[in-house]
């Protein structure tokens, strides 16, 4: 590494992989920190020809191990587990990289939970970060043919559950504004009309804070619960503001001391909200910024991932 800017470029690239692997900002940052510690230890003894290749490999392998450990913890988690939200409303370039931005959404990260840790790594490296099967095989320590099979199986799982009808960024923003305006105004029927017929509400209290123990289905039930939440937040002085959460429309709810109480992210369809995802508790949304370029192995460059 030749300077602070290069180090930050590499750190962002490593975090982009770790966060998508783990769905947790804190866990991803721990993995990235450990990867850099290992990098510096090796760099003292020998020359590392490609820092990005080294860090990608170490980050991915550490993330696979961390995900296996996290899976066992999530088996005893109180209520549904959702990925830790990441604020992206000040990260330039997310809108311009639709495919990569989609891989950051909470809905997509939830889909990845159905994959094994190695399947998840192979799918992300090849389909999201554009690594070849040869590079991917070396990173995950599998044969190239095995990686192809893992990628096909992972792709099939993801595509089977991925929403088929996508909305444009402008449509999502208009829907989010109308959605939260209806909640704020207490317009129950207006809110019902903004929800899709197959709407599902998922809540995550961080394993500690109160949250719906199971997903809630149906327009009327979801709308009524959201209205109750909105009324309660107004009573205790909690304020909401629209924000981009994991590249999707959402809102932050903060108390009088500006502490984030919970976050809502909306899955998107052109005219209706499909799956509101309130996240509460000690896990708070984090904000990271996107830069311009990240080095690739072999000296090539590509746009830095929107985390």
C-alpha positions as CSV (number, residue, x, y, z in Angstrom):
1,X,0.0,0.0,0.0
2,X,1.4,3.3,-1.0
3,X,-0.7,5.7,1.0
4,X,-3.8,6.5,3.1
5,X,-6.0,6.7,0.0
6,X,-4.9,3.3,-1.3
7,X,-5.5,1.8,2.1
8,X,-9.0,3.3,2.3
9,X,-9.8,2.0,-1.2
10,X,-8.8,-1.5,-0.1
11,X,-10.7,-1.2,3.1
12,X,-13.9,-0.3,1.3
13,X,-13.5,-3.1,-1.1
14,X,-13.0,-5.6,1.7
15,X,-15.9,-4.2,3.6
16,X,-18.1,-4.5,0.5
17,X,-17.5,-8.3,0.5
18,X,-17.6,-8.8,4.2
19,X,-20.9,-6.9,4.7
20,X,-22.7,-8.8,2.0
21,X,-21.4,-12.1,3.4
22,X,-22.4,-11.4,7.0
23,X,-25.2,-8.9,6.9
24,X,-23.7,-7.1,9.9
25,X,-21.7,-3.9,9.9
26,X,-20.0,-4.7,13.2
27,X,-19.1,-8.3,12.1
28,X,-17.9,-7.1,8.7
29,X,-15.7,-4.4,10.3
30,X,-14.2,-7.0,12.6
31,X,-13.4,-9.3,9.7
32,X,-11.9,-6.4,7.7
33,X,-9.7,-5.4,10.6
34,X,-8.4,-8.9,11.1
35,X,-7.7,-9.2,7.3
36,X,-5.6,-6.0,7.5
37,X,-3.7,-7.2,10.5
38,X,-2.8,-10.4,8.6
39,X,-1.9,-8.4,5.6
40,X,0.6,-6.2,7.6
41,X,2.1,-9.3,9.3
42,X,2.8,-10.9,6.0
43,X,3.9,-7.7,4.3
44,X,6.7,-7.3,7.0
45,X,8.2,-10.6,5.8
46,X,7.6,-10.6,2.1
47,X,6.4,-8.5,-0.8
48,X,2.7,-8.9,-1.6
49,X,2.3,-8.5,-5.4
50,X,-1.5,-7.8,-5.3
51,X,-2.8,-6.3,-2.0
52,X,-6.4,-6.4,-3.3
53,X,-6.1,-10.1,-4.2
54,X,-4.6,-10.9,-0.8
55,X,-7.2,-9.0,1.1
56,X,-10.1,-10.3,-0.9
57,X,-8.9,-13.9,-0.2
58,X,-8.4,-13.4,3.5
59,X,-11.6,-11.4,3.9
60,X,-13.7,-14.0,2.1
61,X,-12.2,-16.9,4.1
62,X,-12.7,-15.1,7.4
63,X,-16.2,-14.2,6.5
64,X,-17.1,-17.8,5.7
65,X,-15.8,-18.9,9.1
66,X,-17.7,-16.0,10.8
67,X,-20.9,-16.8,9.0
68,X,-20.7,-20.4,10.1
69,X,-20.4,-19.2,13.7
70,X,-23.2,-16.6,13.2
71,X,-25.6,-19.3,11.9
72,X,-25.4,-21.2,15.2
73,X,-26.1,-17.9,17.2
74,X,-29.1,-17.1,15.0
75,X,-30.7,-20.4,15.7
76,X,-31.4,-19.1,19.2
77,X,-32.2,-15.5,18.1
78,X,-35.3,-13.9,19.6
79,X,-37.7,-13.3,16.7
80,X,-36.8,-13.0,13.0
81,X,-33.2,-12.1,12.2
82,X,-32.7,-9.3,9.6
83,X,-29.4,-7.9,8.2
84,X,-28.1,-4.8,10.0
85,X,-29.2,-1.8,8.0
86,X,-26.6,0.4,6.3
87,X,-27.3,4.0,5.4
88,X,-26.5,4.8,1.8
89,X,-28.3,8.1,1.2
90,X,-24.9,10.0,1.0
91,X,-23.1,7.3,-1.0
92,X,-22.7,8.6,-4.6
93,X,-22.8,6.1,-7.4
94,X,-25.3,3.6,-5.9
95,X,-28.0,4.6,-8.4
96,X,-25.6,4.3,-11.4
97,X,-24.7,0.7,-10.5
98,X,-28.1,-1.0,-10.3
99,X,-26.9,-4.6,-10.2
100,X,-24.5,-4.0,-7.4
101,X,-26.9,-1.7,-5.5
102,X,-29.5,-4.5,-5.7
103,X,-27.1,-6.8,-4.0
104,X,-27.0,-4.4,-1.1
105,X,-30.7,-4.4,-0.4
106,X,-32.0,-6.0,2.8
107,X,-34.3,-8.2,0.7
108,X,-31.4,-9.5,-1.3
109,X,-29.3,-10.1,1.9
110,X,-32.2,-12.1,3.4
111,X,-32.3,-14.3,0.2
112,X,-28.6,-15.0,0.7
113,X,-29.4,-16.5,4.1
114,X,-30.8,-19.6,2.3
115,X,-27.3,-20.3,0.9
116,X,-24.4,-22.1,2.7
117,X,-21.5,-19.9,3.6
118,X,-19.4,-21.2,0.7
119,X,-22.3,-20.9,-1.8
120,X,-22.8,-17.4,-0.6
121,X,-19.1,-16.5,-1.2
122,X,-19.0,-18.1,-4.6
123,X,-22.2,-16.4,-5.7
124,X,-21.1,-13.0,-4.5
125,X,-17.6,-13.2,-5.9
126,X,-18.7,-14.4,-9.3
127,X,-22.1,-12.8,-9.9
128,X,-21.8,-9.6,-7.9
129,X,-18.1,-8.7,-7.9
130,X,-17.3,-10.2,-11.3
131,X,-14.5,-12.5,-10.3
132,X,-13.8,-15.4,-12.7
133,X,-14.4,-19.0,-11.6
134,X,-10.6,-19.5,-11.5
135,X,-10.1,-16.6,-9.1
136,X,-13.1,-17.6,-7.0
137,X,-12.0,-21.3,-6.8
138,X,-8.6,-20.2,-5.5
139,X,-10.2,-17.9,-2.9
140,X,-12.6,-20.4,-1.5
141,X,-10.2,-23.4,-1.9
142,X,-12.5,-25.4,-4.2
143,X,-12.1,-26.7,-7.7
144,X,-13.2,-24.6,-10.6
145,X,-15.9,-27.2,-11.6
146,X,-17.1,-27.3,-8.0
147,X,-17.4,-23.5,-7.9
148,X,-19.5,-23.5,-11.2
149,X,-21.8,-26.0,-9.6
150,X,-22.1,-24.0,-6.4
151,X,-22.8,-20.8,-8.4
152,X,-25.5,-22.5,-10.4
153,X,-27.2,-23.9,-7.3
154,X,-27.0,-20.5,-5.5
155,X,-28.2,-18.6,-8.5
156,X,-31.2,-20.9,-8.8
157,X,-32.1,-20.4,-5.1
158,X,-31.8,-16.6,-5.4
159,X,-33.7,-16.3,-8.7
160,X,-36.6,-18.4,-7.4
161,X,-37.3,-16.0,-4.6
162,X,-36.2,-12.7,-6.1
163,X,-39.2,-10.3,-6.9
164,X,-39.9,-10.4,-10.7
165,X,-41.2,-6.9,-11.0
166,X,-38.7,-4.1,-10.3
167,X,-39.4,-0.3,-9.9
168,X,-37.3,2.6,-11.0
169,X,-35.5,4.7,-8.5
170,X,-37.9,7.6,-9.0
171,X,-40.9,5.3,-8.6
172,X,-39.4,3.9,-5.3
173,X,-38.9,7.4,-4.0
174,X,-42.4,8.5,-4.8
175,X,-43.8,5.4,-3.2
176,X,-41.7,5.8,0.0
177,X,-42.8,9.5,0.3
178,X,-46.5,8.5,0.0
179,X,-46.1,5.5,2.3
180,X,-44.5,7.5,5.2
181,X,-46.9,10.4,4.7
182,X,-49.9,8.1,5.1
183,X,-48.4,6.7,8.3
184,X,-47.7,10.2,9.7
185,X,-51.2,11.4,8.8
186,X,-52.9,8.3,10.2
187,X,-54.6,7.6,6.8
188,X,-55.3,3.8,7.2
189,X,-57.1,3.3,3.9
190,X,-54.6,5.3,2.1
191,X,-51.8,3.2,3.5
192,X,-53.7,0.0,2.7
193,X,-53.8,1.1,-0.9
194,X,-50.1,1.5,-1.0
195,X,-49.4,-2.0,0.1
196,X,-49.3,-5.0,-2.3
197,X,-51.7,-7.8,-1.9
198,X,-48.9,-10.1,-0.7
199,X,-47.3,-7.6,1.6
200,X,-45.3,-9.0,4.5
201,X,-43.9,-7.1,7.5
202,X,-40.7,-8.4,9.2
203,X,-39.5,-7.0,12.5
204,X,-36.1,-7.4,14.2
205,X,-35.5,-6.2,17.7
206,X,-31.9,-7.0,17.7
207,X,-32.7,-10.1,19.7
208,X,-33.6,-7.9,22.7
209,X,-35.9,-5.1,21.9
210,X,-39.7,-5.7,21.4
211,X,-40.5,-6.8,17.8
212,X,-43.1,-8.9,16.0
213,X,-42.1,-12.6,16.8
214,X,-43.2,-13.7,13.3
215,X,-43.7,-12.1,9.9
216,X,-47.1,-10.4,9.6
217,X,-49.1,-11.0,6.4
218,X,-52.0,-9.1,4.8
219,X,-52.6,-5.4,3.9
220,X,-55.0,-4.7,6.8
221,X,-53.0,-6.2,9.5
222,X,-49.7,-4.7,8.3
223,X,-51.3,-1.2,7.9
224,X,-52.9,-1.4,11.3
225,X,-49.6,-2.3,13.0
226,X,-47.8,0.5,11.1
227,X,-50.4,3.0,12.2
228,X,-50.0,1.9,15.8
229,X,-46.3,2.2,15.6
230,X,-46.6,5.7,14.0
231,X,-49.0,6.8,16.7
232,X,-46.8,5.5,19.5
233,X,-43.7,7.2,18.1
234,X,-45.5,10.6,17.9
235,X,-46.5,10.3,21.6
236,X,-43.0,9.7,22.8
237,X,-41.4,12.4,20.6
238,X,-39.7,10.1,18.1
239,X,-39.1,11.8,14.8
240,X,-38.8,10.2,11.3
241,X,-36.9,11.3,8.2
242,X,-36.7,9.7,4.8
243,X,-33.4,8.0,4.1
244,X,-31.9,5.6,1.7
245,X,-31.3,2.3,3.5
246,X,-29.2,-0.3,1.8
247,X,-29.8,1.4,-1.5
248,X,-33.6,1.3,-1.0
249,X,-36.2,3.8,0.2
250,X,-36.7,3.9,4.0
251,X,-36.8,6.1,7.1
252,X,-34.9,6.6,10.3
253,X,-36.7,7.1,13.6
254,X,-34.7,9.0,16.2
255,X,-35.5,10.0,19.8
256,X,-35.0,13.4,21.4
257,X,-31.3,12.7,21.9
258,X,-30.9,11.9,18.1
259,X,-30.3,8.2,18.9
260,X,-31.6,5.9,16.2
261,X,-34.5,3.9,17.6
262,X,-35.4,1.9,14.6
263,X,-35.1,1.9,10.8
264,X,-37.7,0.9,8.2
265,X,-36.7,-0.2,4.7
266,X,-39.2,-0.9,1.9
267,X,-39.0,-3.5,-0.8
268,X,-40.0,-2.0,-4.0
269,X,-42.6,-2.3,-6.7
270,X,-43.7,0.5,-9.0
271,X,-47.0,1.4,-7.1
272,X,-47.0,-0.7,-4.0
273,X,-44.8,-1.5,-1.0
274,X,-44.2,-5.2,-0.7
275,X,-42.3,-5.9,2.5
276,X,-41.7,-3.2,5.1
277,X,-38.8,-4.2,7.3
278,X,-38.6,-2.4,10.7
279,X,-35.3,-3.0,12.5
280,X,-35.0,-2.0,16.2
281,X,-32.8,-2.5,19.2
282,X,-29.1,-2.1,19.9
283,X,-28.0,-2.8,16.3
284,X,-28.1,0.7,14.7
285,X,-27.8,1.7,11.0
286,X,-24.3,2.7,10.0
287,X,-23.3,5.1,7.3
288,X,-20.4,4.5,4.9
289,X,-19.2,6.4,1.9
290,X,-18.4,5.2,-1.6
291,X,-15.3,6.3,-3.5
292,X,-14.4,6.1,-7.2
293,X,-12.0,3.3,-8.0
294,X,-10.9,0.1,-6.4
295,X,-7.8,-1.8,-7.8
296,X,-8.4,-5.3,-9.2
297,X,-5.8,-8.1,-9.3
298,X,-3.4,-7.7,-12.2
299,X,-3.4,-4.0,-12.1
300,X,-6.8,-3.4,-13.7
301,X,-9.4,-1.0,-12.1
302,X,-13.1,-1.0,-11.7
303,X,-15.7,1.3,-10.1
304,X,-15.6,0.9,-6.3
305,X,-18.6,-1.1,-5.1
306,X,-21.3,0.9,-3.3
307,X,-20.5,-1.1,-0.2
